[in-house]
C-alpha cells in the first residue's frame, strides 16, 4: 500500500465548506483505540491523567443496563432531566444506546464480554479503552457532575463518545491492533478507515434513536463538527430509503468523512504520534512492524455491521487506489511519515544512525563505542 503525497488537495475547499465550528468539549482525539488499547493504561496516559488503580467508580455494563430498566429514561430523553451521580448518568447512556438496533447489539456483546465503564477527566481524548482490563473510560471534560447531568448538550456529547467506544470495543475483538502485522503506511490506512467507521456508526445509532421518536442526539450531531457526515447520511436516505438497508447511506457518510481535510489531518497526526511511540518502545528489536500485505478484504471487514453485512463491500480496492482515501494533504504529516520510514531503514546505536548494521556492530561492538572500552581497560 503506497500513499500519494499531496493528493486530495482538490478536496480541501469542498471539505472546509462543510466544517462546523469545533467545540473544545467535543473535540476528539481519534487515537484512543488500537495502539493505546494494547498497552496498560498507566503507560499511555499523560502524567496528569487518572490511572486504573486510581479509578474507583467503575461499574459493569450489565449492572448499568439492568439498573436503567428500572427507570423510564426514554420518556425523558428530550425533556429536562437531572442526573447527579456517575452511576445514574452511565445508566442513562446504556438506556439510550439500547434504543438503537445496532447499538443494542454492540452493548449486549460488551456486556457478555464483561466490560466495565467509568467516567473521568481524560484531559484530551473523548474516551479510552483498556483491553486487558475490559474497561471503557469516558471523558467528563472536567465538568461537575451536577452540571454534566443537567445539560442536554453535554449528555449528548457523552452519548456520542459512548457509542464510539462500544464500536471500538466491537472492532478490537475482531481485529485488535495492526502494528504487529502491517507496515506503517498500511497501518495509517487502516487506522483512518477505523476512525471513520467510529463516526459513521455514531451517526447510524443516532438515526435509529431518532426513528424511535427521540431526536435530541440527532440534532446534536447535525450541529456538531461531524454535522457534514450526518447530513450526508440523511440526504442519501431521503433520496433513496433503501440505502438504509443496503449500506449505501453509510458508505456515502464514510466518503464524506475523508472530504474534511482538518478532520483527516488531525487523525493522521495522532496515528503518526502513536507510531513514533511504538518505535521508541521497540527500539533495538529486529522487526518493529509487520510486513503482511494489505488486502481490500481487510479494509471491507472493518465496515462489518452487527447484522453481519459490510457497507464497504466490494469497495476495498477502490479505497486502496483512490487519492481521496490514500492522499495526505498535510505537508507536516507527510514529512512525519517519511521520517518514520527513514528511521526504520537505519540502525541506531547510541543515537548514531547507520544504514549498514554490520558497520554499526564494528564501530559499536556490544552497543558500546570502541574507544570507550579501550579507555576502561587502561584504568
N, C-alpha and C positions, 0 to 999 in steps of 0.2 A: 504494500500500500504506500503510495507516494503522495505527498501534499503538493498542491500547486500554489506556490508562494505568490502573494499579491493578487490571486484570483478572488473573485467575489466582490471586488471594489465597486462594480456597477450596481450592486445591491444596497450600497450604503445609503443612497438617497431614499430608496424605497423603504428601507428599514427604519430610517430615522423619522420618517413621516408618521409611522405607526407608534412611535415611542410615547409612553405615558411618563409623567414625572415620577421619578424613583423616590419612594418613601424610605426614610432611613430605617424604619422598623421592619419593613417587609423586604428589604434588600437581601438577596440570597447569596450565600457562598455555596456554589454548586458542589464543591468537593467536601461534602460531609459524608461521603459514602465509601467507595471501594478501598482506596488506599488507607484512609483513616480507620475504616472498619476492621481491617486486617491487623491492626496494631492495638495494643492496650490503650485505653482512653488516657491514661496518665502519660503516655509517651507522645501523644499528638496534640494535646491541648496547650494553650498559652499559659504562662505562669499564673495569670490571674483568673483562669477558668477553673470550675469545680472539677474534682476528680471523683472517680466512682466511690472511693472509700469515704468521701465527704458528702455524698448524696444519700440522705436518709429517707426522703419522701419518695419511695419507689413502690408502685403498685402493679400487679399483673393486669394485663388487658382483660383477662377473664373476669376478675373481680370488678373492674371498672364497667365492663359491659353489662354484667348481671345487675350491678347497682343501678345503672341507667334505666333498666327496665322497670325499676320501682317508681320512677318519676316520668311524667309525661312531658319530656323536654320538647317533643316535636310540636306541640301546640304553642310553645313559647319561642319558637325559633326566630320569628320575625318581630317578636314583642320585646318589651323591656324586661330583661331578667337580670338577676344579680347572683353571681357565683363567687362566694367569698373565700373558698379554700381550694387547694390544688386538687383534692380528690373529686370534688363536685365539678370543677372545670374539666378535668380529664374524662370524667364520666360523660359529661355533655358532648365532648368530642367524639367519643365512641358512639353515642346515640345518633349524632348527625351523620357520621360515616355509614352507619348501618342502614340509613335510608336509601343509599345507592346500591344497586345490584353489584357493580364491580367492587365498590368499597367494602361492602359487607363480606364478600368472599375473601378479599385480602385481609380484612380484620379477623375473620374466622380462622384463616390459616395461621396468622401470627399468634392468635390465642392458643391454637393447638400446639404450636411450637414452643409455648411457654415464654413469650416475650413480655417484657415489663416496660413501663414508661414512667418518666419523671419530667418535671418542669423546673428548669434552672436558667440562670442568666449565662448564656454562652458567649456573649460579647463578640458576635460575628455571625457564625452560621445559624440558619434557622432551625436546624436540627442536627443531631449526631446519632449514629447507630454504633453500638459496641456489639459486634457479632459474637465473640466468645461468651459474653455475659448476657446475651439476648436482651439488651437494654436500648430503648429509644429515649433520648434526652431532647426535649423541645425547648426552644429559646423563649424565655419570658421577656426579653428585651429590657431587663432591669426594672420592669414596672411592678408597682404594688399589686397584690392580688385583688384588692378591693377595686382598683381602677381597671385592671385587666378583665375581671369578671363582669363589670357593668357595661363595658364598651362593646357594642356590636362589631365595630370596626376591628378592634384588636382580637376579639374572639375569632373572627373570620380569618385573620392572619394566622392564628394558631391552627385553625381547622385546615387551611391550605398546607401548612407545614406538616401536620399530622398525616394528611393524605399522601403527601410526597414521601414521608418517612415509611409509611406502610408499603408503598410501591417499591421503595429502595430495599426494604426487607424482603419483599417478594423477589426482586431481581437478585439479591445477594444469595438467596437459597439456590437459585438456578444457575447463576453464572460466577459468583464470587468475584475475586479480583482478577485483573488482566495482566498485572505486572510480571508474573512468573511465566506467562505463556506467550505474550506478544512483544514486539519491538516498540520503542517509544512512539513512532508515527502512528502505528496501528492502535496503540493504547489511547492516544489522543483522539482518534476517530471514534473508537468505541465509547469512550467516556463522554464525548459530546452527544452521541446518539442516546446514551443512557440518561444524561442530564435533560435532554429534550423530552424524553419519554416521561420523566417525572412530572414535568409541567403539563404535558398533554393529558396525562392521566388525571391530574388535578382538575383540569377543565372538564373532562368527561364525568368525573364524580359530581362536580358542581352542577352540571347539566342534568344529571339523573336526579339529584336532590331537588332541583327546580321543577322537574317533572312531577315530583310528589307534592307540589304546591308550596314550596318554601324557596323563595327566590333571593334571599339575603346573600348567600355565598356567591351566587352567580353575579349579582350586581356588584359585589365586591371585586370579583375577578375582572369584570369588564372595565372597572375604573382603576385597576392596578397596573403595574409595569408589564404584566402579561396580558393586558387587555386586547392586544392585537391577535394573540393566539385564540382567545375566547371568541372574538368577533369573527375570525376566520372560520372557526368551528360552527358557530351559529349561522353564519351566512351560507355555508355549504349545506347544512341540514335544512334550512329554509327552502333552498332551491331544489334539493333532492333529498326528501325524507329517508329514502332507502340507504343513503350514505351513512346513516347512523348504525345500520346493521352490517353493512359490508366493509366498514372500516375506512371508507374514503374520506369522511369528515375528519377522522383522527389523522389520517395521512396528510391531509391539507394543513391541519394545525401543526403537524410535525415540520413540514416545509416552512411554514411561517416562522417557526422558532429560529430557523437559520437565517431568516431575512433581516434580523435585527443585529447589526454589527456590534453595538455596545454589549448586548447580552452575550453574544458569541465570544467577543474579546475577553470579557470577564471570566467566562467559563474556561477558556483556553489558558488564561493566566494562572488560574488556580490549579488546573491539571498539571501544568508545567512545573509549578512550585512543588507539587507532590512528587513528580518525577525526580526533581532535584533532591528531595528528602530521601527517596528510596536509594538513589545513587550514593548519598552520604552514608546511609546505614549499611549498604552492601559494598562499601569501598574495600578493595582487596580481594573480593571474590572473583573467580574466573569468569562467571556469567552473571551479569546484573539483571538483564531482562531476558525474556524468552525469544524464540525465533520461529514460532509457528506462523504459518501463512494465514492472513485474514481472508475469510471467505464471505460471499454475500449471505449465505445461510446464517452465519453468526450475527450479522447485523439485523437480519429479519427476525431472528429469535428474540432479540431484545424488545420487540414490539408485541410479544405474545400477551394476550389478554386473559383474564380469569376464565373466560368461556372457551379457551384453547384456540382462538383464532388470532391471527397476526395482521395488524393493519398495515404493515410494510411488506406483506407477502408479495414476492416477485419484484420488489423494488430495491433489493440489496445491491445488485450490480449497478443500477443507475446511481445509487447513493455513492458508491465507491468511485464512480467516474465523473460525477457532476461537480464542477468547480464551486457550486453553491455550498456543497457539503464538505468538500476537501480543501477549499481555499482558506487562506489565512489573511485577513485584511490588516491586522496589526503588525507593523514592522518590528515592534518590540517583541511580540510573541514569536515572530519568525526567527529573530536573532537568538531568542532564548532556546528554541528548539534546535537550531543549528549548533549552539554551544553544547547542548546535551549530547547530540550526535558526535560532536568533536571529542568531548570528554570520554565517550565510550570507545573511541578509536585509539586512545593513547593509554599508556601505562604510567601511573603516577607513583613515584617513590619519593617520600619526604617532600612532597609538593612540587617535584620536578617532573614535567611530562616527557615521556619517551614514546616514540612510535614503534620502537623495537623492544620487545620485552627482554630479549636476550642481552641487548646492550644495557638495559636498566639493571639486570641482575649482575652484570660485570662491574658496573660502576658502584652499585649499591648492593653488595653481597649481603644476604640476610636482611635486606632492608636498611642497611646502615652504610654511611659514607666510608669508603676505604681508608681515607686519611684519618678519620676519627678513630678507627680501630687500631691503626698503627701507633697513634699517639697514646692510646691506652696501654698498649703493650710496652711502650718505653717507660711508663711510670713504675 
